[in-house]
Amino acid sequence: MFHYAHRKSKDIDIFIPDPQFLGYINPRTGGRGEDVTSEYKDTAEYVKLFLPEGEIDFVASSTLTKSPFEEHEVLGRNILLETPIEIVAKKIWHRGDRATPRDLLDLAMVIDHHYNEILDHRDVFLKNIEAFINQCESRKAIMLPVFDAIEKIDFNLSFDECLARANVLKADLLRAALEP
């Protein structure tokens, strides 16, 4: 996540609102991606380009939060970047049932900085938070070595500390959902 630089990342995710735009990128259909690599993976929802420097994922997805973007200067240009809330909302919404160690670390970071905003978007986070936590708990033996191998930068919570934060969030989300 660009906002916190709490870990090294080996990929870039670019979200687009309409899956039809993936054709402009997909090397299989003669899209611009073929200008940069012949190594890719594609589905109806995304195109992943494999480059020596890392991966670029183009993902078709609508926004999930009230204020999904913030303007930032990157390399001398103003661009819209997704907010941390939007990023973790998409991780939980779209692949909460396929939790990854990076996703757990990212969620813990956002919990530490934007807890109330997560609660404000409880409808989005409630969809898969339980499945996400169950995945982390049931696959801990597999996930822990991968989690420990993440190149963390100034955010050194353990797997268990991140999971504890996620469990507190889940309880608060469920409690908030019951309130009128």
C-alpha positions in Angstrom: 0.0 0.0 0.0 1.5 3.3 -1.2 0.0 5.2 1.7 2.0 3.7 4.5 5.0 2.0 2.9 4.7 -0.7 5.6 6.0 -3.5 3.4 7.8 -4.1 0.2 5.5 -4.9 -2.7 6.2 -6.9 -5.8 3.1 -5.9 -7.8 0.9 -3.1 -8.7 -2.9 -3.4 -8.9 -4.8 -1.2 -11.3 -8.6 -1.3 -10.9 -10.8 -0.4 -13.9 -14.6 -0.1 -13.7 -15.5 -2.1 -16.7 -14.3 -5.6 -17.7 -14.5 -4.7 -21.4 -11.4 -2.5 -20.9 -9.3 -5.5 -20.1 -9.3 -6.3 -23.9 -7.2 -3.2 -24.4 -4.5 -4.6 -22.1 -4.8 -8.4 -22.7 -1.9 -9.8 -24.8 -4.1 -12.7 -25.9 -6.4 -10.3 -27.7 -3.7 -8.1 -29.1 -3.9 -5.5 -26.3 -1.1 -3.2 -25.2 0.2 -5.7 -22.7 1.8 -7.7 -25.6 4.1 -4.7 -26.1 5.7 -5.3 -22.7 5.5 -9.0 -22.0 4.4 -12.4 -23.4 4.0 -13.8 -19.9 0.5 -13.2 -18.5 -2.6 -14.8 -17.0 -6.1 -13.7 -17.8 -9.7 -14.3 -16.8 -12.9 -12.4 -17.3 -12.1 -10.3 -14.2 -8.4 -9.6 -14.5 -5.2 -9.6 -16.6 -1.9 -10.2 -14.8 1.2 -9.2 -16.6 4.5 -10.8 -15.4 7.5 -8.6 -15.8 11.1 -9.0 -14.5 10.5 -6.1 -12.1 7.2 -7.6 -10.7 3.6 -8.1 -11.7 1.0 -5.6 -12.9 -2.6 -6.7 -12.2 -5.4 -5.0 -14.1 -8.6 -5.9 -12.2 -12.2 -5.1 -13.2 -14.0 -3.9 -10.1 -16.3 -1.1 -9.1 -15.6 0.9 -6.0 -17.0 -0.2 -2.6 -16.6 2.8 -0.3 -18.0 6.3 -0.1 -14.7 8.1 -0.9 -12.6 5.6 -2.8 -9.8 7.9 -4.1 -7.3 10.5 -3.0 -5.1 12.6 -5.2 -1.4 12.1 -4.7 1.7 13.3 -6.5 3.7 10.4 -7.9 6.8 11.0 -10.0 5.8 14.6 -10.5 2.2 13.8 -11.7 -1.0 14.1 -9.8 -2.9 10.8 -9.9 -5.9 9.3 -8.1 -4.9 6.5 -5.7 -7.4 4.3 -3.9 -7.7 5.0 -0.2 -6.5 2.4 2.3 -10.1 1.7 3.2 -11.0 1.0 -0.4 -7.9 -1.3 -0.8 -8.7 -3.5 2.1 -12.4 -3.4 1.4 -11.7 -4.9 -2.0 -9.4 -7.5 -0.5 -12.1 -8.6 2.0 -15.0 -8.3 -0.4 -13.5 -10.0 -3.4 -11.1 -12.6 -1.8 -12.0 -12.7 1.8 -12.4 -16.4 1.5 -8.9 -16.7 0.1 -6.9 -14.8 2.8 -3.2 -14.2 2.2 -0.6 -13.2 4.8 -0.1 -9.8 3.0 -3.8 -9.2 3.2 -3.8 -9.8 6.9 -0.9 -7.4 7.4 -2.5 -4.8 5.3 -5.8 -5.1 7.2 -4.0 -4.7 10.5 -2.3 -1.6 9.2 -5.6 -0.1 8.1 -7.3 -1.1 11.4 -4.6 0.8 13.3 -5.1 4.0 11.2 -8.8 3.9 10.0 -10.8 1.9 12.5 -13.9 4.1 12.6 -13.9 4.4 8.8 -14.0 0.6 8.5 -17.0 0.5 10.9 -18.7 3.1 8.7 -18.4 0.7 5.8 -19.5 -2.4 7.8 -21.8 -3.6 5.1 -18.8 -4.1 2.8 -16.5 -5.6 5.5 -19.1 -7.9 7.0 -19.5 -9.8 3.8 -16.3 -11.9 4.2 -14.6 -10.9 7.4 -15.6 -14.1 9.1 -14.3 -16.3 6.2 -11.1 -14.2 6.1 -10.4 -14.8 9.8 -11.4 -18.5 9.5 -8.9 -18.9 6.7 -6.1 -17.2 8.7 -6.8 -19.4 11.8 -7.2 -22.7 9.9 -4.2 -22.1 7.6 -1.9 -20.5 10.2 0.8 -23.2 9.9 0.9 -22.6 6.1 0.5 -18.8 6.3 2.9 -18.1 9.2 6.2 -18.7 7.3 5.0 -16.6 4.4 3.9 -13.9 6.8 7.3 -13.9 8.5 9.0 -13.6 5.1 7.1 -10.4 4.2 9.6 -7.5 4.0 8.0 -5.3 6.6 9.0 -1.6 7.0 8.3 0.0 10.3 5.2 -2.1 11.0 6.4 -5.3 12.8 3.3 -6.8 14.3 3.3 -10.6 14.5 0.8 -12.8 12.7 -1.1 -13.4 16.0 -1.2 -9.6 16.7 -2.6 -8.9 13.3 -5.1 -11.7 13.7 -6.2 -10.4 17.1 -6.9 -7.0 15.6 -9.0 -8.6 12.9 -11.0 -10.5 15.5 -11.7 -7.4 17.5 -12.8 -5.7 14.3 -15.1 -8.6 13.5 -16.7 -8.4 16.9 -17.2 -4.7 16.6 -18.6 -5.0 13.0 -21.1 -7.7 14.2 -22.1 -5.5 17.2 -22.5 -2.4 15.0 -24.7 -4.4 12.6 -27.1 -5.2 15.4 -27.5 -1.6 16.4 -30.5 0.3 15.0 
